[in-house]
Amino acid sequence: MKRDAIQRGVNHSGAPASPGPVCKTDSSRRMTLDDHSRDLRFPEPHTFSRRVLLAVTGLSPQVVTETLYALTQKLKPAFVPTEVHLLTTAEGAERARLTLLSDDPGWFHRLRRDYDLPEIDFTEHNIHVIKTPDGIPIDDIRTREENERVADLLIEKIHELTTDPNCALHVSIAGGRKTMGFYAGYAISLLGRPQDRLSHVLVGIPFESKHEFFYPTPYPRVIHAQDNRPLDTSKAEVGLADIPFVRLRPGMDDRLLSGNATFSEVVAAAQRALGPPVLEFDLDQQWIDAGGQRVHLPPALLAFLSWLARRARAGKPGIKCPEKSELNLEYKHEYLSEYAHLGDELNSSIAMRLGAGMDKAFFEQTKSKLHRVLKDTLGPEGVRRYGVRDNGHRPRLYSIAAPPESIHWSGGLDEPDVPLRKLAEPPSDVRRPL
């Protein structure tokens, strides 16, 4: 590699300098690494005001400086972090503190000086040690419980960083045990946004795994190989393998994205979003089970959703919202027949509210409340799969999103024209479901 190509990565302010090396695609078109991001309409990470490198490390803190070198000197445009965070064991934290942040050798500070990098927030406070639930630092990741702690801490930290819209997160999986890298990659796939990236640093032989090597220096520096052969660190080749990943965050449950969820809970939510729809109604307990997630609904909302579900199972078309001055008796009869399954409350405020028929306000307000509850509990993807949808054109016809064959009622038969086992006696003007 030519020395001038290494040295012109960034200027003192941290902004990218002139365009760097390019690679050829299958069509022989020349493109830089971030041309790929532009093609996919992803925001470019280096344009964000807050740029974070999060690395998992074990007993080789060298991966931090190697990754920083690759990000700032090899990646075009350069990604110059404004802060660095490590997730590691107790022993890994001590090694990082002594080799990277000390006055001597202080390899992190040397890298900044050698390549004229701007200030980067990286102190001992940014080294996050994996601990037991009792707060005891973990020396190594060997047991199932220790692996679960790693996964939960990664979800917690990545969630924290990805809630900031002004932050671009770069996750490195080069260090630590293989399970740490796997969990880090999985976590960024679950929570990552378009501006976030995942990578692995590649160090050429014979410098790979050499404890004396921290990054290619811009001047000759001699270390020794296993056979005592001298090596010049300025000749080392260090690159970055960009790892594409599927971004599952848009379909996540909003409750999980608000924090306090374990790795297993977030994975389960993603699995629900990817699995086939299954919707079960329990009208005795007044809940639905949407793809394995139970949601309790107020009677008025549960009856509304069950009404649309029975129409779908019966092969009936979607329903139109009543006109402004309309009082729809058919809708009233069908809805109150469904409401009767929830108990002997047909003389309740709901029945009196619909005495003359279902009006526009009741229909829209109930549909809106149901949407909010489902969005808060199931997330946007859950609403898309189990909520109320329209046909996308005028006149608007509303129906349940779940496929009819995926809908079931517990405590009774699945056929929509057979009453369930618990059915109140409706007033004489209320008909049974057709």
N, C-alpha and C positions, 0 to 999 in steps of 0.2 A: 504493500500500500504506500502511496506517495505521502510524504510528510505534510505537504501543503493541503492535501485533502483532509487530513486530520485536524489541522489547526484552524481552518476557517469555518468551523461549525456554528459558533454563535459569537456575538459581540458582547461587550461588558454588560449591556443592559439585559441580556438574556434573549433578545430577539433573534430569530434565525437570520443567518447571513445569506450568501449567494446560494443558488440551487446546487445540490450535491449530486453524488453518484446516482445513477438510475439503473433500473433493471429492465430486461426485455420480457414482454409477455409472450404468450403462445403465438400471437399475431405479429410479433416483432415490433410492437409499438413500445416506445420508450415511456416509462412512467416512474415517478417517484412513489414511495410507499404511501403517501397520503393522497395521491391521485385516486387510489382505490377508494378511500373514504369519500372523496368528492363525487366519484361515480355513484356511490350508494346514497348520496345526499346526507351523509353524516357530518355533523359539525367537526371542524378540525380541532383536535385537543390543544394544540399549542396556542390557540387564540383565546383561551379562557384565562381569566385573571388569577384563578387559583388552580395550580397544577400539582397533583399529589402522586408521588411514587410510593406504593405499598408493596413491600417485599416480605416473603416468608423466608426465614433463614434458620440454619442449624448451627453447625460448627464451622462454617465457612463464610465469614462476613464479607469475604472478597466479592461475593455476588452483588453486593450493594454498589461498590465502586465500579465494577465491571458493567453493571446495568446503567449506572449514571453516565459512564463514558459512552456507551452505545447510544443512549437516548440523546445526548447533547452533541456528540461528534459524528455519529454515523447516520442517525435518522434524519431525513429531510422532508419537511422542515423539522428543525430540532425541537425536541420537547424538553424544556429546561424546568425541572420541578421547582415550585416555590416552597415545598416541604417534602420531607421523606419520613415514612413510618415503617418500622419493622415489627413483625410479629414472630416471636422466637421463644425458645426455652430459656431457663435460668442461665445455663452454661453459654448458650448462644448470645444472650444479652451481655454477659461479661466479656466475651470475646469481641463483640461489636464495640463495646465501650472502650476497651483497651487498644484495639487496633485501628478503629475508625475515628474516634472522637477525642482521643488523648492528644496531648501536645507532641508526644513522640511515641510511635511513628505518625499517628494522626493522618491516616491515608485519605480520609474524606476531605480534610482541610487541604492536603497536598493536591488532590485532584482539582479542587476549586482554583487553587493558585496556578497550577500548571496550565489550565485551560481558560483562565480568566473568566470563571463563571460568577454570576451574581450571588448575592446572599441567598442561602437556602436554609430554611428552618429545619434543622436536624440536631436534636439534643437528646440527652438521656430520657427526657420526658416522652420522646417519640418512639422509644423502644418499649413495646408492649409484651410483657412476659406472660406466657400461658400459665394459668393457675388452676388449682383444684377449686371446687365449689366453696371450700373453707378458706380460700385465699392463700394457699401454700404454693409457691412457685414450683413448676414441674421441670425436672432436669432433662427428661427425654419423653418421647411419644411412643409408648409401647402397648399400653392396654386399651381396651375398648373405651373406657371412661375418659382416658386422656385424649383419644382421638375425637370423642364427642365434644370435649372442651375446646379443642382446636377449631372444630367446625362452627361451634356457637360463637366463639370469639371473632372468627372471620366474618360471619354473618353480621354480628354486632358492629364491627369496625367498618365494613364495606357499606352497611346500611347508613351509618353515621356520615360517611363521606359522600355517598350518593344522594343524600337529601339536600345538599347544597347545589342549587342550579348553576352557580358560577364556578363550580369545580369540575375539572376533568381528571379522572382517576386512571392511573396506569398501574396494573397489578403484575408483579413479576413472580413467577413460580419456579425460579432457578434454584433456590436454596431449600434447606430443610429436608425432612423425610418425604418420600413420594406421596404419602397420604396428605401431607400439608399442601403440597402443590395441587393435588387433585381437589381438595376442599376449596382452595383459593379459586381455582378455575370454575368450579361448580357455583361458588358464591357469586362471582362476577357475572356468570351467565344468568343467575336468578335475579340479580338486582341491578345489573349494568345498564347504562343508558347509551345513546348513540355516541357520545363523546368519550366513553370509557374504552380502555384497551387492555389486552392481556398479552404477555410476552415471556420468552425464555431467552436468556443470554447465552451466546455460543462463543466459547474460547478455543482458539486453535491449539493443536499439539505443537510443542511440548509444554505449553504454559498452563494447560488445563490441569486443575487440582494441585497446582503448585502453591504452597502456603505463602511463599514470598512474593507472589504475583498478585497485584491489585488492579492494575489497568495498564494499557500501553502508555508509557511516558513519552512526552515530546522531546526527549533527550536520551542518550544512551544510559542504561542502568543495567548492571550485571547481577543476575541471580544464577543459581546452579541447578542443573537437572539431577536426576537420581544417580547418574553415573559420574557426577561431579563435573559434567560438561558445562561451560559457561554459556548463558543465554542472555541476549540483549532484549530487555522488555520493550524497547521502542520498536522492535520488529514484530511484536505480537499482533495477531489478528483477533479482533473481538467484534462480533456482530450480534444482531438482534433478530430472533425469530418471532414475527408477529403471528399470534394465534387467533384466528377468527373464532367467534363463539356466537351461539344463538342467544338472543336477548329475550328473556321471558318476562321481564318486569311489567310490560303493558297489560298482561293478563292477570297480574297478581291481585290478591285480596288486599284492599286498602288497609285493613286492620294489621296485616302483616307488614306492610310498608311503613306503618307508623311506629314500628319498633317493638321490642320486647318479645320477639318470636325466635324460637330456636331454629337451628339448621333443619331439623327434621320436620318442623311445622311448615317452613317455607318450601321444602321439597314436596311435602304432601299437597300443598296448595298448587304448586306447579303441575303435579301429577293429575290433580283433579281437573285442571284446565285443559290438559292434553287428552284425558280419557274420554270414552264415549259418554254422552249425556244419559243420566239416570235420575229421574225425579219421582220421589215418593211423597205422598201426602198422608199424614196421620192426623185425622180430624178430631180424634179423641184427645190427643195431647197437644193439638194445635201447633204443629210444626211441619216443615217440609225438610226432606233430605235431598239436597242437590249435589249429586256426584260424591256423596260421602260426607258432606258438610251439613250439619243440622242447623236450621234457622227457625226460631219461634216467631210466629206472626200474629198480630192482633186479629181477632175474628173477622173484622170487616175486610182486611187485606187478604187473609187466607181464603175467605169465601170468594173474593174477586178472582184470585189466581186459579182456584179450583174450578170456578165457573168457566173460565177460558180453557182450562185443561179438559173438562168434560166435553166442551164443544169440539175441541180438536179430536178427542177420542171418538166422537160420534161422526166425524167427517164433515162437520158444519163449517161454513166459511167464517172469516174474521168478522168482527162486529164494528160498526161505525159509531163514533161518538154521537150522542143525541144532539140535535140542533139546539140553538140557543133557547128557543121557547118550547121545545118538545118535552113531553113527559112520556117516556117509552114504557108501556105496560109489559111488553114481551121481555125486555131486559129485567124489569122489576121481578117478574114471576120467576125467571130462571135464576137470578141472583139470590132471591130470598129462599128458593128451594135449596140452593147450595148452602146458604146461611143456616138453614134448619138442621143440617148435619152437625153443627157445632154445639147444639144444645137447645133447650126450650126457651129461646129468647126472641121469638117472633113478635112479641109485643114490646120489644126494646125500642130504643131511640132510632136504630137503623131501620126497623120496619115502619115506624111512624114517619121517618124522614122520606121514605120511598112510597108513602101512602098513595099518591096520585100517579106514581110512575118514576122511573129513573131519569133525572135531568142531566144536563151537560156538566154542571158544577160538580155533582156527586161523582160522575164518571171520571172527570179529569183529576179531581182532587184525590180520589182513591188510587187511581193509576199512578199519579205522581208520588204519593206516599209510599206505595209499594216499590216503586223504582228506587227511592232513596234508601229504604231498608235493605233491599237486595244489594244495592251498590256498596253500602257500608259493610255488609257481612260477606258477600261473595266476590266483591270487586267488579270492575268493568267487564271482565271476561265472563264472570258468573251471570251478570245481567244479560249479556249477549246470548248465553246459552239457555238460561232458565227464566228470564224475565218476560216482559210484554214487548212485542215488536209490532211495527206497522209494515204495510206492503210497499212503502217507499214512493207512493204516488197518490194522487187524488182520484176518487175519494179515499181518505185514509181508512184502512180496515185493520183492526187490532186483533192479535192472536197471541197465544203462548209460544215462546221461542222453542221449547223442547219438542222434539219429534213425538208424535202421538204414541208410537209404540214404546217409548221410553218412560211413559207416565203410568204410575200405579198408585192405588189407594190402599193403605193398610186397614185391616178391620172389616173389609168387605170384599166384594167381587170387583174385578177390573172392568167388567162391561159397564159402559156409561149409562145404560138404560136400566140397570138393576140397583135399587136403593141400597145404601150401606146399612150396617146393623144398628146404627144409632141415628134415628131420624125423628125429629120433633113433628108433632101434628100441626101442619100449617093451617092458616085461615082458609076459608072456603074459596077465596079468590086467588089462591096461590096454587099453581099447577106443579105436578111432579116433573122432573127433567124429562125431556122428550128423548 
